[in-house]
Amino acid sequence: MDILVRTDASAVATTAADILARYARAHATIGVATGSTPLATYRELIRRHQAGELSFAGCRMFALDEYVGLDYSHPESYHAVIHRELTDQLDIDPANVHVPDAAADNLQQACRDYEAAIEDAGGIDIQLLGIGGNGHIGFNEPGSSFDSLTRLKTLHPATVRDNARFFDSPDDVPVHVLTQGLGTIRRAGHLLLLATGQAKADAIAAALEGPLSASVPASLVQLHRRATIVVDEAAASGLKNVEYYRFVDENRPEWQQ
Ligand code: PGA
């Protein structure tokens, strides 16, 4: 794991955008995430695109997850969120932006189709991830199998409460979702996990320095051969080994820069 500690959320976004820009230039397939954490990174990517520095024309994107029971036209469907917050403001072909089809009549088939679409694209080159306060990634709640593929999941009540801020009432938050599995995420070539704020400190400490455990789905990053974790000081505040992570970052060999 490459663990990068940055002063604040804005510096996290700059570092994440630097990493993602390298993939955009290579016309890569990029896995994108919803939630609040990646928004600053998306704004930075859009800024670079609008400044003429970065094109996504040759890229494909796959979202991690989608709510079941929300129409695509609902502003909080992840289909709507990804288009509004990111792809509509870039030059990526909309036909190359994929979100699990949670409006399908046959959800199991929709999950299989999503896995097939990822495979047909040659796999995901880099997968952007946030982390839930309970250690989830995507909507893989505690107890998710490390081998799981895209499937229907039931949200944890804590996640429903967390996400209620996006809806008029907690009762409006869908309880069911389609999400890439941990096995899907694990197959991506590079994992880029972002976390900002004190509320993520315990989850980050458990994921990076606790045991590998299905109870902490984000501990999957410990199994991955190429995982970059970018955190701000607050999210890093529960890490015991942070002196070493900073030392590695400050003494990066030239070939790695
Ligand atoms: P957040 O959500 O970025 O809104 O904190 C992350 C997540 O739950 O995966």
Residues whose N, C-alpha, C, O or C-beta is under 5 A from the ligand:
A	BS01	PGA	T34 G35 S36 T37 P38 G130 I131 G132 H136 G138
